[in-house]
Amino acid sequence: MTDPITKILVVGCNGQLGKELQFLSEVHDENNIEMVFATRTEIDLTEISTLEIAILGFQPNIVINAAAFTAVDLAEKEQNLAETVNAIAPKEIARVCLEKGIRFIHVSTDFVFNGFKSSPYLETDEKNPLSTYGITKSQGEDGILEINPNALIIRTSWVFSGHGKNFFTTIVRLANEREELKVVDDQIGCPTWARDLAWFTFYAALSDAKGIYHFTNEGIASWYDLAKAIVDTMGIDCEVFPISTKEYPTPAIRPSYSVLSKEKTRAVFGNANNHWRDCVQALADELLMAEEE
């Protein structure tokens, strides 16, 4: 007698995490797990009234919400849209999952904190977001756990990958176009490769953990540190110079310190993790090899 199939539905398949979860689905060898990926056409987080029917149409055992309105600066103008995607829709998905006995995994962000702390943020630390993006993601967390205490929320930070528009791909593009780059060095956080986040999310989804957990790669960095590592590792001839946040104003306020503590995560899931510099190297090797083919 074969084991029953566990079907994992991923909402937000075209983002960084969604793309890496698709890669994971191609390489993992657990035969009793099926991963399905919903496009925005199939599950549209801006259409709240359609979410229940759309989700149940996939008949999932687990739902991973990898979708979000992540354009931090644009969110200052598109506040209603950010609230719908980051707060209202996740709460509705949490409700559906609770009522139908479906496990729900949601991905959140370091932006729920204001960055005024000088030691790593714990899951239990008070939230005080500074931007519309952070506010709406915080509201999403609160709404999910209020309606579905069995849900699992994974907070992460500074996610990068070789897919789409993100810090890694942006730095590579700009460094190839310019002789020098100026990058902020007084914002500190934990870079996270979307591939490692995908693996953690996958295994966490199959666990019985609930509540909030932090996951990032090991080590801390400034945006300057990360940019310099990307340029050097990719072998691009471009000088990278550090500047202050005041020298690079943006519509949304970023937390100056958003290092997330992983003590709780290590205690439950173990210590295996990669340093962000090793992840930059691995991704660079992958991209450079693809260019040669």
N, C-alpha and C positions, 0 to 999 in steps of 0.2 A: 504494500500500500504506500503510495507516494504522499509526501507532505503536501498540504494545501499551498497554493500560490498566494504570496503576499504581494498585493499590487500597490505600488507607490506612485502617486500622482504628483508631478512637479508642475506648479503654477509659476509662470515666468521663465519659460524655457530659453528665451533668447538673450537673457542677461549673462553676466560673467559666471555666476553660480550655476545658472541653468545650463549653460554650455558645458561647464565642467561636470555637472551631474550626467549630462548626455554622454560625455567621454567615459565616465565611470561605468555607466550602464553597458558600455560596449566591452569593457575589460574585466568587470567583476564576474566571478564564476559560481555564484550561488544560484543554482537552478530553480529554487523555489521562490525567487524574487523577480517580479516583473516591474519595470519602471516605464511609466507612460508620461508623455510631455505635452502639456496643453499650450497651444499658441494663444495669443491675445484674442484672436477671433473666436476661439473655442471657449475661453474663460476671460471675460473682460472685467477687470476690477472696477471700472468706472460705471458698470451697469449692475448695481447692487441687487436689484430685483431678480436678476437672471442667475445669480451665483449658485443657489441651491440646486436648481435643475441641472446646470452645467456641470457641477462637481459630481453629483450623483450619477450623471450619465456615464462617467468613467468607472463607476463601481469600485472606488479605491478602499484599501484598508488603512492607508496612510496618506496624508496630504502634506507636502512640503511647499510652503509659500516662499518662493525665491524671487518674487516680484516686488518692486517698490518704485516709488518716484524718487530717484536718487540724484536728480539734477539740483544740487544744493542751492545754487544761486538763483536758478529759475524758480524754485519753490517760493522765493520771496514775492514773486509776481503771481504765480499760479497757486495761491494758498488753498483755494477750494479743491483743486485737483489733487494737490499733495495730501490734503486731509482725507479725501475719498479713497485714494489708493493706499495710503500708509496707515490709516486709522479705521475708517468705516468698513472698508472691504475685509480686512483681516478679522475684525470682530465678527462680521457676518459669517465668514468661513469657519471661525472658531465655534460659533453657535451651531452651524450645520453639522460639523464634525462631532460635537458633543452629543447632539440629539440622535445621530445615526451611528454612534459607536466607532467613529473613525479617529485614528490618532492624528494630531495636528502639530506640525513643526513650523515655526515662524522665525525668520531671520531679522535681527534688529541691529543697532548701531551704537558706536561710542558717542555719537552726537547727542544722545539723551543726557549726557553730563556737560557741565559748563567748563570743565577744564581748569578749575581753580585749585584743585587738589595737587599735591606734590608726590603722592605715592599711588600705586596702582589702584584703580577703582574696583571695589567689590560689587558683586551682584546686588547686595543689599544697600549700597550707598544711595543717598538721596539724589534724585534726578532734578536737574534744573537746566534744560536745554536753552541754547541761545538763539537758535535759528528756527525758521518754519519747518525745515526738514526734521530737525531734532525734536521739535514740539510734536509734530504729527507722528513720528516714529514712537515717541514716548506714549502718546495717546493710544497708539496701536497696541503697545505692550499692555497697558492698563486695561483696555477693553477686552483683549483676548483672555487675560487671566481672571478678569471679573466674571466673564461668562463661561469660561472653560478652564477650570483650575488644573485639568489634566494635560493641558497644552505644554509644549516645550518651546522656549524662546532661546535662540542662540544669538547672543550679541557678538559682533565682530567689528573689525576696523580696517581702514586703509586697504581695501581689497584691490588686488591687481591681477591681470591675466594678459594673455595674448589676444583676447577677443574684444572687439568693439572699441569704444572710447573709454579709456581709463587712464590712470596716472602713468602706467608703464608704456602703453602704446602712444600716449601723447608726448611723453618725454623723448621716445625714440623718434617720432616724427619731427618734433621741433629741433632736436639735436642734429638731425640730418639736413635740416633747412638752414640752420644758423651756426655761426662760429662760436657763440657763447650763449649760455642760459643763466638766468638769475632765479633762484628758487629759495623759498622761505625756509629759514633754519630755526625759527623759534616756536614752531608747532611740533610737539613730540607725541608719537604714538607707536603702534605696533603694526607694521605692514603684514599683510596676509595674502598668500597666494590662493586664488579661488579654487585651485585643484585640491589643496589641502583642506580648505573649508568644505568642499564637496564631500570628501571622504569622511570627515568628521560628522557632517550633517547626516550622511547616509547611515553610519553606524549608530549615531545618537537616535536617529529615527527608529531603529530596530530595537533600541533599549526601552526600558520603562521609566526613564528619567522624565521629570516634569519640572516646571518652573523655569528659572532663568539660569543660563550657563554662558560663560565667556569662552570664545575661541579666537585666538590669533596665532600667528607664527611666533616663535621665540625671538627675543631681542627687541630693543627699542631703537627708534630712529627719528630724525627730523625729515621733513620733505626733501631738504637739501641732501641729506645722507642717502636717501633712497634714490634720488635723481642721479647723484654722482655714481652710485653703484650700478645703476642701469646703463648709463653712458659708458662707463669703463668696461663693464661686462660685455656689452654689445660691440665694443671696439670702435666706437664712433669718435671722430676727431672733433670734439667740441668741449670748450671750457665751461665748467659749472661753478657759479659764484653764489655764496650765501647772501641773503638779504633778510630784512625783518618784515613782519606782517604789516607794519605801518607803511612800508615801501611798496606793498602789493595789496592795496585795499580791494575787498570783494563785497558784493551786496549782502552776503550771509556771513555772520560771525562764526568762525571756527573755534573749537576748544583748543587752548594752547597746550594742554596736557591731557591726553586721553588714553593713557596706558591702561589696559584692562587686566586685572588680576585673573590668573587661571588656576588659583589654588583649589577652588571648588571643583573645577573641571578635571584637574589632575587626580583629585581624591576619588572621583567617581569613574573616570574613563582611563586613567593611567597617564604616564609621563611621556609617551611617545609623541614627538613633535619635531618639526624642522625649524632651523633658524631662518629668518627672512633672507639673509644674504645667500644662503644655500639655495633658497627657492628662486631668487633672482638669477643665480647662475644656471639653475636647471631650466628655467624658462628661456633664458638667453640661448643656451645650447640648443634647445628645441627649435627656436625661431631661426637661428642661424643655420641649422641643419636643413630646415625646410626651404630656406633661400637657395641652398646649394643643389637641391634636388631638381 
